Amino acid sequence: MLFNSYIFVFLFFPLCLSGYYGLLHVKKAQAAKIFLTIMSLWFYGYFNLSYLLIMVGSIVFNYIFHLLLSKNPDKKLLLLAVAGDLGILFYFKYFDFFLSAINGVFQSSFALLGILLPLGISFFTFQQISFVADTYRGEVKDCKLLDYALFVSFFPQLIAGPIVNHDEMLWQFRKVGQERVRWERMAEGFGLFVLGLAKKVLLADTFGAGTDYGYDHIALLGRIDAVLVIVFYALQLYFDFSGYCDMARGIGKMLGIEIPVNFDSPYQAVNIVDFWKRWHITLNRFFTKYVYIPLGGNRKGSGRMYLNLMIVFLLSGLWHGAGWNYILWGAMHGVLYVVTKFWQRQICGGKKQQDRLGEDERSPLGRRVSGKIMTLVSQLMLFAYVSIAWVYFRAQDIATANSLLAVAFRGKMQKISLDLAECFRMDEFWYVIKILHLDNGPYSRYILMAVMLAAGLYLAMAGPNAAKRMERIKYRTASAVALAVLMVWSILTFSGVSTFLYFNF
């Protein structure tokens, strides 16, 4: 089931909200948790019943190991549990990739199985690995089956994250029924949901139309077209994934559950280290705690630290998808991350010591202006690098990505494709253009694309994100009307509904 669908907005969530709070109203907290778990299983099973069976089996498997590890924290039991989780993930997500790699290396002809990837399997598998690992460490105490089932299946963050920890969620599930409804939090949750929904259906899907056209017609693109397509995908992915996370947090707030932040304006970062503190925060946290630190982190010297970082980024690429293009994407981020860390430790560290010996002779105004210019330049350079890396993330294979990049750097300089511009023709805005008599100008077909691009770049690279907007908003008639209009506008676009990109991972 999609958040951006009629069945969710008009049936599932109203039923979930009313049933949940109805049971809490009559002081049936346990029944409310059971109801929320059942609704979460319905939400997941709506996509495919076989998906539900896989997830329920995974819940039972990991809960058994949780019980065993609680009584006997044996490392062999932990390794067996993790091996089982990774084995299931490998079969569904990587087995065909493994066979194709074997065929390529040894010129064999093993038939690919065409295994259907269960939605969100990477997310709920990693979440459960962290849970059993924390049980082994003695960090999880006395978790009941119902709380664990809800922890894994809680529908707002089930399909595309964030990857939550036990200490963020279990205490909240245990407190269900102990707090009254807080209408301010309910209003904030609704606002987050609406802003996230608008990101998805009004921005991400619009940029997605341009992206799809570009990747389907690489041979027809000019140099400017290719550059635009690269930028369109960078914005599509950002608004799609961050929009989902905003909606998830909004739904959680409306149910009285706080879901951790997974995005913090990553395109406003000034270097790749800063970027990964802002993009997919919970995945970065998982790899840091369960891969980077166990490998030794930075405790075994600089060389080992850089190697550990590269391993983490290669695994991150592989986690996102079973393909060499994803591994290359991870390597691109890893190389820049290592170079940046080296620069920060070796170069910038020494420069800071030198700066302490003398005073900066520039005026306070000069320092501020210089600082802002350097920040802007760094931000733009990082955005360009990340956007180029996203080409390998989006393309079906490395060859396709190379083709698009070749056009972007060496293609013909020609007029921007009208077909590409037409992907941004939203009827409601085109009507306004006609009213203003702007539709007969030589560049009228490019107006909407230019406006959407400017708006997207501003919101992603300079404007406050949805969480910060909701912190600043004042609950008055004007804000309520604005959110209602945005909600209706978003719902009217559901006829062109599309899934979230991270459903594939």
C-alpha positions as CSV (number, residue, x, y, z in Angstrom):
1,M,0.0,0.0,0.0
2,L,1.3,3.4,-0.9
3,F,1.0,6.6,1.3
4,N,0.1,8.4,-1.9
5,S,-2.9,6.4,-2.8
6,Y,-6.7,6.7,-2.4
7,I,-7.0,3.6,-0.3
8,F,-4.5,4.8,2.2
9,V,-5.7,8.3,2.6
10,F,-9.5,7.6,2.5
11,L,-9.7,4.1,4.0
12,F,-6.6,2.6,5.7
13,F,-5.3,5.5,7.7
14,P,-8.7,6.9,8.9
15,L,-9.6,3.4,10.0
16,C,-6.3,2.9,11.7
17,L,-6.4,6.2,13.5
18,S,-10.0,5.9,14.6
19,G,-9.6,2.3,15.7
20,Y,-6.4,2.9,17.5
21,Y,-7.6,5.9,19.5
22,G,-11.0,4.3,20.0
23,L,-9.4,1.4,21.8
24,L,-7.2,3.8,23.8
25,H,-10.3,5.8,24.7
26,V,-11.9,2.8,26.4
27,K,-8.5,2.0,28.1
28,K,-7.7,-1.1,26.0
29,A,-3.9,-0.4,25.5
30,Q,-3.0,-4.0,24.8
31,A,-5.9,-4.3,22.3
32,A,-4.7,-1.0,20.7
33,K,-1.2,-2.5,20.1
34,I,-2.6,-5.7,18.7
35,F,-4.8,-3.6,16.4
36,L,-1.9,-1.5,15.2
37,T,0.2,-4.6,14.6
38,I,-2.7,-6.2,12.5
39,M,-3.0,-3.0,10.5
40,S,0.7,-2.9,9.9
41,L,0.6,-6.5,8.6
42,W,-2.4,-5.6,6.4
43,F,-0.4,-2.6,5.1
44,Y,2.5,-4.9,4.1
45,G,0.5,-7.8,2.9
46,Y,-1.5,-5.6,0.6
47,F,1.4,-5.5,-1.8
48,N,1.7,-9.3,-2.0
49,L,0.6,-12.0,0.4
50,S,3.8,-13.9,-0.1
51,Y,5.7,-10.9,1.2
52,L,3.8,-11.0,4.4
53,L,4.6,-14.7,4.9
54,I,8.3,-13.9,4.5
55,M,8.3,-11.1,7.0
56,V,6.3,-13.0,9.6
57,G,8.7,-15.9,9.2
58,S,11.6,-13.5,9.7
59,I,10.0,-12.0,12.8
60,V,9.5,-15.5,14.4
61,F,13.0,-16.5,13.5
62,N,14.7,-13.5,15.0
63,Y,12.5,-13.5,18.1
64,I,13.5,-17.1,18.9
65,F,17.1,-16.1,18.7
66,H,16.3,-13.0,20.9
67,L,15.0,-15.4,23.6
68,L,17.9,-17.7,23.2
69,L,20.5,-14.9,23.4
70,S,18.7,-13.3,26.3
71,K,19.4,-16.5,28.4
72,N,22.7,-17.4,26.8
73,P,24.6,-14.7,25.0
74,D,26.7,-17.1,23.0
75,K,28.5,-15.6,20.0
76,K,27.8,-18.8,18.0
77,L,24.1,-18.1,18.4
78,L,24.5,-14.6,17.3
79,L,26.5,-15.6,14.2
80,L,23.8,-18.2,13.4
81,A,21.0,-15.6,13.6
82,V,22.9,-13.1,11.5
83,A,23.8,-15.8,8.9
84,G,20.2,-16.7,8.7
85,D,19.1,-13.1,8.1
86,L,21.8,-12.5,5.6
87,G,21.1,-15.8,3.9
88,I,17.5,-14.9,3.3
89,L,18.5,-11.4,2.1
90,F,21.1,-12.9,-0.2
91,Y,18.7,-15.4,-1.8
92,F,16.0,-12.8,-2.6
93,K,18.2,-9.9,-3.5
94,Y,21.6,-11.1,-4.6
95,F,21.3,-14.7,-5.8
96,D,20.6,-13.8,-9.5
97,F,23.4,-11.2,-9.4
98,F,25.7,-13.9,-8.0
99,L,24.8,-16.3,-10.8
100,S,25.2,-13.7,-13.5
101,A,28.7,-12.8,-12.1
102,I,29.6,-16.5,-12.1
103,N,28.4,-16.8,-15.7
104,G,30.4,-13.7,-16.7
105,V,33.7,-14.9,-15.0
106,F,33.6,-18.6,-15.9
107,Q,31.6,-18.4,-19.1
108,S,29.0,-20.7,-17.6
109,S,25.3,-20.7,-18.4
110,F,23.4,-21.0,-15.1
111,A,19.8,-20.0,-15.5
112,L,18.7,-17.0,-13.5
113,L,15.8,-17.6,-11.3
114,G,14.0,-14.3,-11.7
115,I,13.3,-14.1,-7.9
116,L,10.8,-11.5,-6.9
117,L,12.3,-9.1,-4.3
118,P,10.1,-8.6,-1.3
119,L,9.5,-4.9,-0.6
120,G,11.6,-3.4,2.2
121,I,13.4,-6.6,2.9
122,S,16.8,-4.8,3.3
123,F,15.2,-2.4,5.9
124,F,13.5,-4.9,8.1
125,T,16.4,-7.4,7.8
126,F,19.0,-4.8,9.0
127,Q,16.6,-3.7,11.7
128,Q,16.4,-7.2,13.1
129,I,20.1,-7.8,12.8
130,S,20.7,-4.8,15.0
131,F,18.1,-6.1,17.5
132,V,19.7,-9.5,17.9
133,A,23.2,-8.0,18.1
134,D,22.0,-5.6,20.8
135,T,20.4,-8.6,22.6
136,Y,23.8,-10.4,22.5
137,R,25.4,-7.3,24.0
138,G,22.9,-7.2,26.8
139,E,21.2,-4.0,25.7
140,V,17.7,-5.4,25.2
141,K,15.9,-6.7,28.2
142,D,12.5,-8.5,28.4
143,C,11.0,-7.8,25.0
144,K,7.5,-9.3,24.6
145,L,6.5,-10.9,21.2
146,L,3.8,-8.3,20.6
147,D,6.2,-5.4,21.1
148,Y,8.8,-7.0,18.9
149,A,6.3,-7.7,16.1
150,L,5.1,-4.1,16.2
151,F,8.8,-2.9,16.3
152,V,9.5,-4.8,13.1
153,S,6.2,-4.3,11.3
154,F,5.2,-0.7,12.3
155,F,3.9,0.4,8.9
156,P,5.1,4.0,8.7
157,Q,8.7,3.0,8.5
158,L,8.4,-0.6,7.4
159,I,9.0,-0.3,3.6
160,A,11.6,2.4,3.2
161,G,12.9,3.2,6.7
162,P,14.3,4.7,8.7
163,I,16.1,1.8,10.2
164,V,15.1,2.2,13.8
165,N,16.8,0.9,17.0
166,H,15.2,-0.9,19.9
167,D,16.0,2.0,22.3
168,E,14.1,4.4,20.0
169,M,10.9,2.5,19.7
170,L,10.3,-0.2,22.3
171,W,9.8,2.2,25.2
172,Q,7.2,4.1,23.2
173,F,5.3,0.9,22.4
174,R,5.4,0.0,26.1
175,K,3.9,3.4,27.0
176,V,0.9,3.1,24.6
177,G,-2.2,4.2,26.5
178,Q,-0.3,6.0,29.2
179,E,-0.5,9.4,27.5
180,R,-3.4,11.6,26.4
181,V,-3.8,12.7,22.8
182,R,-1.7,15.8,22.2
183,W,-3.4,17.8,19.6
184,E,-0.4,20.0,18.9
185,R,1.6,16.8,18.0
186,M,-1.3,15.6,16.0
187,A,-1.3,18.9,14.0
188,E,2.5,18.7,13.5
189,G,2.2,15.2,12.3
190,F,-0.5,16.1,9.8
191,G,1.6,19.0,8.6
192,L,4.7,16.8,8.1
193,F,2.6,14.2,6.2
194,V,1.2,16.9,3.9
195,L,4.6,18.4,3.2
196,G,6.1,15.0,2.6
197,L,3.2,14.0,0.3
198,A,3.6,17.2,-1.7
199,K,7.4,16.5,-2.0
200,K,6.6,13.1,-3.5
201,V,3.7,13.7,-5.8
202,L,4.3,17.3,-6.9
203,L,8.0,17.5,-7.0
204,A,9.6,14.0,-7.1
205,D,7.2,12.6,-9.6
206,T,7.5,15.6,-11.8
207,F,11.2,15.5,-11.9
208,G,10.9,11.7,-12.3
209,A,9.0,12.2,-15.6
210,G,11.9,14.3,-17.0
211,T,14.4,11.7,-15.6
212,D,12.6,8.8,-17.2
213,Y,12.4,10.6,-20.6
214,G,16.1,11.3,-20.5
215,Y,17.2,7.8,-19.6
216,D,14.9,6.3,-22.3
217,H,16.2,8.7,-25.0
218,I,19.9,9.2,-24.3
219,A,20.7,9.2,-28.0
220,L,18.4,12.1,-28.7
221,L,19.8,14.3,-25.9
222,G,22.1,17.3,-26.3
223,R,24.7,18.3,-23.7
224,I,22.4,20.7,-21.8
225,D,19.6,18.1,-21.9
226,A,21.9,15.5,-20.3
227,V,23.0,17.8,-17.6
228,L,19.4,18.7,-16.8
229,V,18.5,15.0,-16.6
230,I,21.3,14.4,-14.2
231,V,20.1,17.2,-12.0
232,F,16.5,16.1,-12.3
233,Y,17.3,12.7,-10.9
234,A,19.3,14.1,-8.0
235,L,16.2,16.2,-7.1
236,Q,13.8,13.4,-7.8
237,L,15.6,11.0,-5.4
238,Y,15.9,13.6,-2.7
239,F,12.3,14.7,-2.7
240,D,11.1,11.1,-3.1
241,F,13.1,9.6,-0.2
242,S,12.9,12.6,2.1
243,G,9.2,12.9,1.3
244,Y,8.6,9.3,2.4
245,C,10.5,9.9,5.6
246,D,8.5,13.1,6.3
247,M,5.3,11.2,5.8
248,A,6.5,8.3,8.0
249,R,7.4,10.7,10.8
250,G,4.1,12.6,10.4
251,I,2.0,9.4,10.6
252,G,4.0,8.3,13.6
253,K,3.3,11.6,15.4
254,M,-0.4,11.3,14.6
255,L,-0.2,7.9,16.3
256,G,1.8,9.3,19.2
257,I,5.0,7.6,18.1
258,E,8.2,9.5,17.5
259,I,10.2,8.1,14.5
260,P,13.9,9.3,14.2
261,V,14.9,11.9,11.6
262,N,16.5,10.2,8.5
263,F,17.2,13.4,6.5
264,D,18.6,16.7,7.4
265,S,19.0,18.8,4.2
266,P,21.9,16.7,2.8
267,Y,22.3,18.9,-0.3
268,Q,23.2,21.8,2.0
269,A,26.3,19.9,3.1
270,V,29.7,21.4,2.2
271,N,31.6,18.1,2.0
272,I,30.9,14.4,1.7
273,V,31.5,13.7,5.4
274,D,28.8,16.3,6.2
275,F,26.6,14.8,3.5
276,W,26.6,11.4,5.1
277,K,25.7,12.9,8.4
278,R,22.6,14.2,6.7
279,W,21.6,11.6,4.1
280,H,20.0,8.3,5.2
281,I,21.2,9.0,8.7
282,T,20.0,5.7,10.2
283,L,21.7,3.5,7.5
284,N,25.0,5.4,8.2
285,R,24.4,4.8,11.9
286,F,23.9,1.1,11.3
287,F,27.1,0.6,9.3
288,T,29.0,2.7,11.8
289,K,27.9,0.6,14.8
290,Y,27.7,-2.9,13.3
291,V,30.4,-2.8,10.6
292,Y,32.9,0.1,10.9
293,I,33.5,-0.1,14.7
294,P,33.7,-4.0,14.8
295,L,36.3,-3.8,12.0
296,G,38.4,-1.6,14.2
297,G,37.1,1.9,13.3
298,N,40.0,4.3,13.7
299,R,41.6,2.5,16.6
300,K,44.2,0.6,14.5
301,G,45.8,3.5,12.7
302,S,45.0,5.8,9.8
303,G,45.5,3.2,7.0
304,R,43.2,0.7,8.6
305,M,40.6,3.5,9.2
306,Y,40.6,4.4,5.5
307,L,40.3,0.7,4.5
308,N,37.4,0.3,7.0
309,L,35.6,3.3,5.5
310,M,36.0,2.0,2.0
311,I,34.5,-1.4,3.1
312,V,31.6,0.4,4.6
313,F,30.8,2.3,1.4
314,L,31.2,-0.7,-0.8
315,L,28.8,-2.6,1.4
316,S,26.4,0.5,1.4
317,G,26.5,0.4,-2.4
318,L,25.7,-3.4,-2.4
319,W,23.0,-2.9,0.2
320,H,21.2,-0.5,-2.2
321,G,21.1,-2.9,-5.1
322,A,22.5,-6.1,-6.7
323,G,24.5,-4.6,-9.5
324,W,28.0,-3.5,-10.3
325,N,26.7,0.0,-10.9
326,Y,25.7,0.2,-7.2
327,I,29.1,-1.0,-6.1
328,L,30.7,1.6,-8.3
329,W,28.4,4.3,-6.8
330,G,29.5,3.2,-3.3
331,A,33.2,3.3,-4.3
332,M,32.8,6.8,-5.7
333,H,31.4,8.0,-2.4
334,G,34.0,6.0,-0.5
335,V,36.9,7.5,-2.4
336,L,35.8,11.0,-1.9
337,Y,35.0,10.3,1.8
338,V,38.5,8.9,2.4
339,V,40.2,11.8,0.6
340,T,38.1,14.3,2.6
341,K,38.9,12.6,5.9
342,F,42.6,12.6,4.9
343,W,42.4,16.3,4.1
344,Q,40.6,17.1,7.3
345,R,43.1,15.2,9.5
346,Q,46.4,16.0,7.7
347,I,45.9,19.3,5.9
348,C,43.2,21.2,7.7
349,G,44.5,20.1,11.2
350,G,47.9,21.6,10.5
351,K,46.4,24.8,9.0
352,K,44.2,25.4,12.1
353,Q,47.3,25.2,14.3
354,Q,49.0,27.8,12.0
355,D,46.0,30.1,12.1
356,R,46.2,30.2,15.9
357,L,49.6,31.8,15.7
358,G,48.4,34.9,13.9
359,E,45.2,36.9,13.5
360,D,43.1,37.1,10.4
361,E,43.7,40.6,9.0
362,R,40.4,40.7,7.1
363,S,37.5,42.7,8.5
364,P,34.6,40.9,10.1
365,L,32.4,41.7,7.1
366,G,35.2,40.4,4.8
367,R,35.4,37.2,6.7
368,R,31.7,36.7,6.6
369,V,31.4,37.3,2.8
370,S,34.5,35.1,2.1
371,G,33.0,32.4,4.3
372,K,29.6,32.4,2.5
373,I,31.3,32.3,-0.9
374,M,33.4,29.4,0.1
375,T,30.4,27.6,1.6
376,L,28.4,28.1,-1.6
377,V,31.3,26.9,-3.8
378,S,31.8,23.8,-1.7
379,Q,28.1,23.1,-1.7
380,L,27.8,23.4,-5.5
381,M,30.9,21.2,-6.0
382,L,29.6,18.5,-3.7
383,F,26.2,18.6,-5.4
384,A,27.8,18.2,-8.8
385,Y,29.9,15.2,-7.6
386,V,27.0,13.5,-5.8
387,S,24.7,14.1,-8.9
388,I,27.2,12.4,-11.2
389,A,27.5,9.5,-8.8
390,W,23.7,9.2,-8.8
391,V,23.9,8.5,-12.6
392,Y,25.3,5.1,-11.7
393,F,22.7,4.7,-9.1
394,R,19.8,5.3,-11.5
395,A,21.1,3.7,-14.7
396,Q,20.4,0.0,-15.4
397,D,24.1,-0.7,-15.9
398,I,27.4,1.0,-16.0
399,A,27.4,1.3,-19.8
400,T,24.1,3.2,-19.8
401,A,25.5,5.6,-17.1
402,N,28.7,6.1,-19.1
403,S,26.6,7.0,-22.2
404,L,24.6,9.7,-20.4
405,L,27.8,11.1,-18.8
406,A,29.5,11.1,-22.2
407,V,26.6,13.2,-23.7
408,A,26.8,15.6,-20.7
409,F,30.5,16.2,-21.1
410,R,31.0,15.8,-24.9
411,G,27.5,16.0,-26.5
412,K,26.2,18.5,-29.0
413,M,25.3,22.0,-27.9
414,Q,21.7,22.3,-29.1
415,K,18.4,23.7,-28.0
416,I,16.8,22.1,-25.0
417,S,14.5,19.3,-26.1
418,L,10.8,20.3,-26.2
419,D,9.9,16.8,-25.3
420,L,12.0,17.0,-22.1
421,A,10.3,20.3,-21.3
422,E,6.9,18.8,-21.9
423,C,7.4,16.4,-19.0
424,F,6.9,19.4,-16.7
425,R,3.7,20.6,-18.2
426,M,1.3,20.6,-15.2
427,D,-2.2,21.5,-16.4
428,E,-3.0,23.7,-13.5
429,F,0.1,25.9,-14.1
430,W,-0.3,25.9,-17.9
431,Y,-3.7,27.4,-17.5
432,V,-2.2,30.2,-15.4
433,I,0.4,30.8,-18.2
434,K,-2.4,31.1,-20.7
435,I,-4.3,33.5,-18.5
436,L,-1.2,35.7,-18.4
437,H,-0.8,35.4,-22.2
438,L,2.7,33.9,-21.9
439,D,1.9,30.8,-24.0
440,N,2.7,32.3,-27.3
441,G,6.3,33.3,-26.5
442,P,9.3,31.5,-28.1
443,Y,10.3,30.0,-24.7
444,S,6.8,29.5,-23.2
445,R,7.2,25.7,-23.2
446,Y,10.3,26.0,-21.0
447,I,8.7,28.2,-18.3
448,L,7.3,25.4,-16.2
449,M,10.5,23.4,-16.3
450,A,12.6,26.5,-15.3
451,V,10.2,27.3,-12.5
452,M,10.2,23.7,-11.2
453,L,14.0,23.4,-11.4
454,A,14.5,26.7,-9.6
455,A,12.0,25.8,-6.9
456,G,13.5,22.3,-6.5
457,L,17.1,23.6,-6.2
458,Y,16.1,26.3,-3.7
459,L,14.1,23.9,-1.5
460,A,16.8,21.2,-1.5
461,M,19.9,23.4,-1.3
462,A,18.9,26.6,0.6
463,G,15.4,26.4,2.1
464,P,14.4,24.9,5.5
465,N,13.4,21.3,5.4
466,A,9.9,20.0,6.3
467,A,10.8,19.4,10.0
468,K,12.2,22.9,10.5
469,R,9.2,24.4,8.7
470,M,6.8,22.6,11.1
471,E,8.8,23.8,14.0
472,R,8.4,27.4,12.8
473,I,4.7,27.2,11.7
474,K,2.1,28.9,13.8
475,Y,-1.2,27.1,14.0
476,R,-3.5,29.7,12.6
477,T,-6.3,29.7,10.0
478,A,-3.9,30.7,7.3
479,S,-1.5,27.8,7.9
480,A,-4.4,25.4,8.2
481,V,-5.9,26.6,4.9
482,A,-2.5,26.4,3.2
483,L,-1.9,22.8,4.3
484,A,-5.5,21.8,3.3
485,V,-5.0,23.3,-0.2
486,L,-1.6,21.5,-0.5
487,M,-3.3,18.2,0.6
488,V,-6.1,18.5,-1.9
489,W,-3.8,19.5,-4.7
490,S,-1.6,16.4,-3.9
491,I,-4.6,14.1,-3.8
492,L,-5.8,15.3,-7.2
493,T,-2.5,14.0,-8.7
494,F,-3.0,10.5,-7.4
495,S,-4.2,9.4,-10.9
496,G,-0.5,9.4,-11.9
497,V,0.5,7.5,-8.8
498,S,4.0,6.0,-8.6
499,T,5.9,4.0,-6.1
500,F,8.7,5.3,-3.9
501,L,12.2,4.7,-5.3
502,Y,13.6,3.2,-2.1
503,F,10.9,0.4,-2.3
504,N,13.4,-1.2,-4.7
505,F,16.1,-1.4,-2.1
